[in-house]
Amino acid sequence: MLSQQAGDSGRRASLHGNWSSRMAFILAVTGSAVGLGNIWKFPYIAGANGGGAFVIVYLFCVFLIGMPVMMSEILIGRRGRRNPIATMALLGEEEGSSRQWQWVGVLGVLGGILILSYYSVIAGWTLAYVERSITGQFTGASAAEIGALFAEFTGDWKQVALAHTVFMALATLVVARGVERGLEQAVRFMVPALLVLMLALLGYAISTGSFGRGVAFLIEPNFAALTWDGVLVAMGQAFFTLSIGMGAVMAYGAYLPEETSIMHASAAVVIADTGIAVLAGMVIFPIVFANGLDPASGPGLVFETLPLAFGQMSGGVVFATIFFILLVFAAWTSSLGLMEPAVAWLIEHRNRTRRQAAVMVGMLIWIIGFGTVLSFNELEGFRFLRGTIYDNVDYLTSNVMLPLGGVFISIFAAWVMCRNSTADELGGAGNAYRAWRFLARFVAPIAILFVFFQAVGVI
Ligand code: PFF
């Protein structure tokens, strides 16, 4: 019987070891959350969707939908203590529903694989930019020169493929080392260091003389510029940036010691993640306006603005090098959460060692990644539905798979699981619990489905 497996305390043990402390868990989830999504993606999609109004919708989504979904996901993970597929099947049965909930886990495993296939390519760009920083290629360069440098690099598929390969090897290496030795050590210093460097860059952004304009772009809402598709993109970004809706946080929750408060941990992660994204916007947009660049220029935005700043400041070579190394680390710690659900599944169900599982998943993602590698060069003209292969994989994962995953996760936690189970995981039935339950029962699923159907044109 499953409930017997739960033992005396009513709780199962994790199969893959545990985080060594509450702080380690917060660091790991923050490490997963803070990544390219904050510094590369948030500014470029905010820019492409008109700024202020997009940012407001994004913030609403983060706090009213993202946070309750994150709590739901962690509590499911800790209750099940298996990989996301097995956890959903096990809890589905245990809570008197069905094992078919496992498909939510499958959706997540696939989502992680698809997201990492393009994430790794962009992370490869940041790796290549470490080399360009060290060799001083930005020093004194004009906006046009920096733009040309970026176009020349991404236009050469061999260089992009090499960087993607190196990054996937790095990600596979850490996942292969396992929960405590691998994941935990990688995240300890990255987030604080990134924060310090972003603050230094903020100083530069203030000195450009366009700080007011840049910040105004971020906060002045122009709702006329916002379409339903833009709202869906903002919501997708909320999911993407918090790493929720696909089982990554569920997999991390499976290694969470019982005494840790899920509410406090989630709040800490959401605040850190949002802070870094907003900071990135406050750094990028003043540089955009000070140099007459286009805020809607797309995925290259950060690679065309920050090098410009570094090239003009004293000590820029050192700052640029540190910054891009930190970005590599941020991407690295995020990539682990994307692989972990698939890796944990192979270990538990296909009898693989962690090392074998990591290599298998890594190779698969590496191969799929070539779709994105080629989207910026050889196959740039190959467009369907939303655009290039990259555009489609990005749209499908962030704006379809993650939000749908979020609907199922919140419905499962707040409707299917019994009150006792969720209150037990969330530390009692006080006001905070009631607020979570209301948001997870009604607000999150209804809002997600509403936006989703508005954007795809059904409503
Ligand atoms: N949250 C990461 C970022 O903002 O860069 C991306 C991500 C990592 C998404 C892990 C999903 C995930 F499971």
Residues whose N, C-alpha, C, O or C-beta is under 5 A from the ligand:
A	BS01	PFF	S32 A33 V34 G35 L36 G37 N38 F240 T241 L242 S243 A248 S334 G337 L338
